[in-house]
Amino acid sequence: MATAAREFPYTHSDFEAVRGLLAEAAGIHLPDAKRDMVYSRLARRLRRLRVPDFASYLEHVRADTDGERREFLNALTTNLTAFFREGHHFEHVAQTVLPTLPRGEDTWRFWSAGCSTGEEAWSLAIALREALPAADYQRCRILATDIDSSVVERGAAGVYTEERVAGLDAHRLRRHFLRGRGRQAGKVRVRPELTDIVRFRQLNLMDAWPFRRRFHAVFCRNVVIYFDRDTQRELFDRLAEAIEPGGWLYIGHSETLWTVSERFAPEGRTVYRRLS
């Protein structure tokens, strides 16, 4: 039944319709516990578009005449990240992965899949810059993608509040960030040395991937927790095809490839290597 205190009628059927459309569009499966979250996030879109109910709104999303499908996905995808989150992954890249990269290749390719507001991609760029001589660092290329176009734009800007970088030590801040002045006081921007090797793109992992070459390492962390088992199997199979044989995959601390994929071998805590 609809809740009388709410601005818009919201039934169990409305929630099921939203859940079905999100699964179809992005492979994300919402648990029942997310019902109130769905209302609070989508009510803003109903209000903005001046539609009377969820059924009308979902018709608007399906028609997608003005890009509302993108806004629908942006509203319902969760973005939680931080600089050097799960820091052992970046240490592993510096200490274990870099020595294995083929010296005969012109570029070393990394992918931050589900990059959110960019902290993961910039952390990887920092780790590479600190571990490599300048000539080798310039060979690195990082692709950062997310389904949410709004966070991709924020990540590409590379501007963060000082609170977001408070966990970084003073040396890293000086070497890799520029402090804002005047109207930008209280903010920092990543230095051009980082932006030179990172590119941000909007990408739905359920769509075709426009990659011409495989990656040497992929970060796909805290993404598959929103997918059902069959979708996880499909995604990891596609990731295996997108990674060079012997290349590396990093997943989130609450995720596992156990019973999901046989294309990778475990190489440490949430670290996997693609089998040849």
C-alpha positions as CSV (number, residue, x, y, z in Angstrom):
1,M,0.0,0.0,0.0
2,A,1.1,3.6,-0.6
3,T,2.4,5.5,2.4
4,A,0.1,8.5,3.1
5,A,2.9,10.7,4.5
6,R,4.8,10.5,1.2
7,E,4.7,13.2,-1.4
8,F,4.1,10.7,-4.2
9,P,2.2,7.4,-4.1
10,Y,4.6,4.5,-3.8
11,T,3.5,0.9,-3.9
12,H,5.2,-2.4,-3.9
13,S,4.5,-2.7,-7.6
14,D,6.3,0.6,-8.1
15,F,9.3,-0.7,-6.3
16,E,9.3,-3.9,-8.3
17,A,9.0,-1.9,-11.6
18,V,12.0,0.2,-10.6
19,R,14.0,-2.9,-9.6
20,G,13.2,-4.6,-12.8
21,L,14.2,-1.6,-14.9
22,L,17.5,-1.2,-13.0
23,A,18.4,-4.8,-13.5
24,E,17.6,-4.6,-17.2
25,A,19.6,-1.4,-17.7
26,A,22.6,-2.0,-15.5
27,G,22.5,-5.6,-14.2
28,I,22.1,-4.2,-10.6
29,H,19.7,-6.2,-8.4
30,L,18.3,-4.2,-5.5
31,P,17.3,-6.1,-2.3
32,D,14.0,-5.4,-0.5
33,A,15.9,-3.4,2.1
34,K,16.5,-0.7,-0.5
35,R,12.9,0.2,-1.0
36,D,13.0,3.4,1.0
37,M,16.3,4.4,-0.6
38,V,14.7,4.1,-4.0
39,Y,11.8,6.4,-3.0
40,S,14.0,9.1,-1.5
41,R,16.4,9.2,-4.5
42,L,13.8,9.0,-7.3
43,A,11.3,11.4,-5.6
44,R,13.7,14.2,-6.5
45,R,13.4,13.3,-10.2
46,L,9.6,13.1,-10.0
47,R,9.6,16.5,-8.4
48,R,12.0,18.0,-10.9
49,L,10.1,16.6,-13.9
50,R,6.7,17.4,-12.3
51,V,5.3,13.9,-12.9
52,P,2.5,12.7,-10.6
53,D,3.6,9.1,-9.8
54,F,6.2,6.5,-10.3
55,A,4.4,4.8,-13.2
56,S,4.5,8.0,-15.2
57,Y,8.1,8.5,-14.3
58,L,9.2,5.1,-15.4
59,E,7.4,5.6,-18.7
60,H,9.5,8.7,-19.1
61,V,12.7,6.7,-18.3
62,R,11.9,4.0,-20.9
63,A,11.1,6.6,-23.5
64,D,14.4,8.3,-22.8
65,T,13.6,11.3,-25.0
66,D,15.7,13.7,-22.9
67,G,18.3,11.5,-21.3
68,E,16.3,10.6,-18.2
69,R,17.6,7.0,-18.4
70,R,21.0,8.4,-17.5
71,E,19.6,10.4,-14.6
72,F,17.7,7.3,-13.4
73,L,20.9,5.3,-13.3
74,N,22.9,8.2,-11.7
75,A,20.3,8.4,-8.9
76,L,20.3,4.7,-8.0
77,T,24.0,3.9,-8.2
78,T,26.0,4.2,-5.0
79,N,29.4,5.9,-5.0
80,L,31.6,5.2,-1.9
81,T,35.3,5.7,-2.3
82,A,38.4,7.2,-0.8
83,F,42.1,7.8,-1.7
84,F,44.1,4.6,-1.3
85,R,41.1,2.6,-0.1
86,E,42.2,-1.0,0.4
87,G,45.8,0.2,0.2
88,H,47.4,-3.2,-0.1
89,H,46.2,-3.3,-3.7
90,F,48.3,-0.3,-4.7
91,E,51.3,-1.7,-2.8
92,H,50.8,-5.0,-4.8
93,V,50.8,-3.0,-8.1
94,A,54.0,-1.3,-7.2
95,Q,55.9,-4.2,-5.7
96,T,54.6,-7.2,-7.7
97,V,52.8,-6.1,-10.9
98,L,55.2,-3.5,-12.3
99,P,58.3,-5.9,-12.4
100,T,56.2,-8.3,-14.5
101,L,55.1,-5.9,-17.2
102,P,56.5,-6.5,-20.7
103,R,59.3,-4.1,-21.4
104,G,58.7,-4.5,-25.2
105,E,55.2,-2.9,-25.1
106,D,54.7,0.8,-25.9
107,T,52.1,1.2,-23.1
108,W,51.1,-0.4,-19.9
109,R,47.3,-0.3,-19.6
110,F,45.2,-0.2,-16.4
111,W,41.4,0.1,-15.9
112,S,39.5,1.4,-13.0
113,A,36.1,-0.1,-13.6
114,G,33.5,1.6,-11.4
115,C,35.8,4.5,-10.6
116,S,33.2,6.7,-8.8
117,T,34.5,10.2,-8.2
118,G,38.0,9.3,-9.3
119,E,39.9,8.6,-6.1
120,E,40.8,5.1,-7.1
121,A,42.2,6.1,-10.5
122,W,44.2,9.0,-9.1
123,S,45.5,6.7,-6.3
124,L,46.7,4.3,-8.9
125,A,48.4,7.1,-10.9
126,I,50.1,8.2,-7.7
127,A,51.3,4.7,-6.9
128,L,52.7,4.3,-10.5
129,R,54.4,7.7,-10.4
130,E,56.1,7.0,-7.1
131,A,57.3,3.5,-8.1
132,L,58.5,4.1,-11.7
133,P,61.2,6.2,-13.3
134,A,59.8,9.0,-15.4
135,A,60.3,7.3,-18.8
136,D,58.4,4.2,-17.7
137,Y,55.7,6.2,-15.9
138,Q,54.9,8.0,-19.2
139,R,54.2,4.6,-20.8
140,C,51.3,4.1,-18.3
141,R,47.7,4.7,-19.3
142,I,44.7,4.5,-16.9
143,L,41.1,4.3,-18.1
144,A,38.6,5.3,-15.4
145,T,34.9,4.4,-16.1
146,D,31.6,4.5,-14.2
147,I,28.0,4.1,-15.1
148,D,27.2,7.4,-13.3
149,S,28.0,10.3,-15.7
150,S,28.0,12.9,-12.9
151,V,30.7,11.2,-10.9
152,V,32.8,10.7,-14.0
153,E,32.7,14.4,-14.6
154,R,33.8,15.1,-11.0
155,G,36.6,12.5,-11.2
156,A,37.8,14.0,-14.5
157,A,38.0,17.5,-12.9
158,G,40.4,16.1,-10.3
159,V,39.3,18.7,-7.7
160,Y,38.7,17.6,-4.1
161,T,38.1,19.3,-0.7
162,E,41.0,19.2,1.7
163,E,38.9,16.8,3.9
164,R,38.9,14.2,1.1
165,V,42.7,14.2,1.0
166,A,43.2,14.5,4.8
167,G,44.4,10.9,5.0
168,L,47.4,11.5,2.7
169,D,50.7,12.4,4.2
170,A,52.2,15.8,3.6
171,H,54.8,14.6,1.1
172,R,52.2,13.0,-1.2
173,L,50.0,16.1,-1.0
174,R,52.9,18.4,-2.1
175,R,54.1,16.1,-4.9
176,H,50.8,15.2,-6.4
177,F,48.3,18.0,-5.7
178,L,48.1,21.8,-6.2
179,R,46.4,23.7,-3.3
180,G,43.6,26.1,-4.3
181,R,43.8,29.8,-3.6
182,G,41.2,32.6,-3.5
183,R,37.8,31.2,-4.4
184,Q,39.4,27.7,-4.6
185,A,40.8,27.8,-1.0
186,G,40.1,24.7,0.9
187,K,40.4,22.5,-2.2
188,V,43.1,20.7,-4.1
189,R,43.6,19.7,-7.7
190,V,45.6,16.7,-9.0
191,R,48.8,17.8,-10.8
192,P,49.1,17.6,-14.6
193,E,51.6,14.8,-14.2
194,L,48.7,12.6,-13.1
195,T,46.1,13.9,-15.6
196,D,48.6,13.1,-18.4
197,I,48.0,9.4,-18.0
198,V,44.4,9.1,-16.8
199,R,41.3,9.3,-19.0
200,F,37.7,9.2,-17.7
201,R,34.7,7.8,-19.6
202,Q,31.1,7.0,-18.9
203,L,30.5,3.3,-19.4
204,N,27.8,0.8,-18.4
205,L,29.5,-2.5,-17.8
206,M,26.4,-4.3,-19.3
207,D,27.0,-2.6,-22.6
208,A,29.6,-3.4,-25.3
209,W,33.1,-2.4,-24.3
210,P,34.9,-0.3,-26.9
211,F,38.4,-1.5,-26.1
212,R,40.9,-2.3,-28.8
213,R,43.6,-3.7,-26.5
214,R,43.7,-5.7,-23.4
215,F,44.7,-4.3,-20.0
216,H,47.6,-5.4,-17.8
217,A,45.6,-4.9,-14.6
218,V,42.0,-4.1,-13.8
219,F,40.5,-2.7,-10.6
220,C,36.8,-3.8,-10.4
221,R,36.2,-3.3,-6.7
222,N,32.9,-3.3,-4.9
223,V,31.0,-3.4,-8.1
224,V,29.7,-7.0,-8.5
225,I,28.1,-7.0,-5.0
226,Y,25.1,-5.3,-6.7
227,F,24.8,-8.1,-9.3
228,D,23.2,-11.5,-9.1
229,R,25.3,-14.7,-9.6
230,D,24.7,-15.1,-13.3
231,T,25.5,-11.5,-14.0
232,Q,28.7,-11.8,-11.9
233,R,29.8,-14.9,-14.0
234,E,29.1,-13.0,-17.2
235,L,31.0,-10.0,-16.1
236,F,34.1,-11.9,-14.8
237,D,34.2,-13.9,-18.1
238,R,34.2,-10.6,-20.0
239,L,36.9,-9.2,-17.7
240,A,39.1,-12.2,-18.3
241,E,38.8,-11.5,-22.1
242,A,39.7,-7.8,-21.4
243,I,42.9,-8.7,-19.4
244,E,46.2,-9.9,-20.8
245,P,47.0,-13.5,-20.0
246,G,48.9,-13.4,-16.8
247,G,47.4,-9.9,-16.0
248,W,45.9,-8.9,-12.7
249,L,42.4,-8.3,-11.3
250,Y,41.6,-6.6,-8.0
251,I,38.2,-6.9,-6.4
252,G,36.5,-5.6,-3.3
253,H,37.1,-6.8,0.3
254,S,33.6,-8.3,0.5
255,E,33.7,-10.0,-3.0
256,T,35.1,-13.4,-4.2
257,L,35.5,-15.3,-7.4
258,W,34.8,-18.6,-5.5
259,T,32.2,-20.6,-7.6
260,V,31.9,-17.5,-9.9
261,S,34.9,-17.8,-12.3
262,E,37.6,-20.3,-13.1
263,R,39.5,-17.9,-15.4
264,F,41.6,-16.5,-12.5
265,A,43.9,-17.8,-9.9
266,P,44.0,-16.2,-6.4
267,E,47.3,-14.4,-5.7
268,G,46.6,-12.8,-2.3
269,R,43.9,-11.0,-0.5
270,T,41.3,-10.0,-3.2
271,V,44.0,-10.2,-5.8
272,Y,43.7,-12.5,-8.8
273,R,45.8,-13.3,-11.9
274,R,44.3,-14.3,-15.2
275,L,45.1,-17.8,-16.3
276,S,46.7,-18.2,-19.7
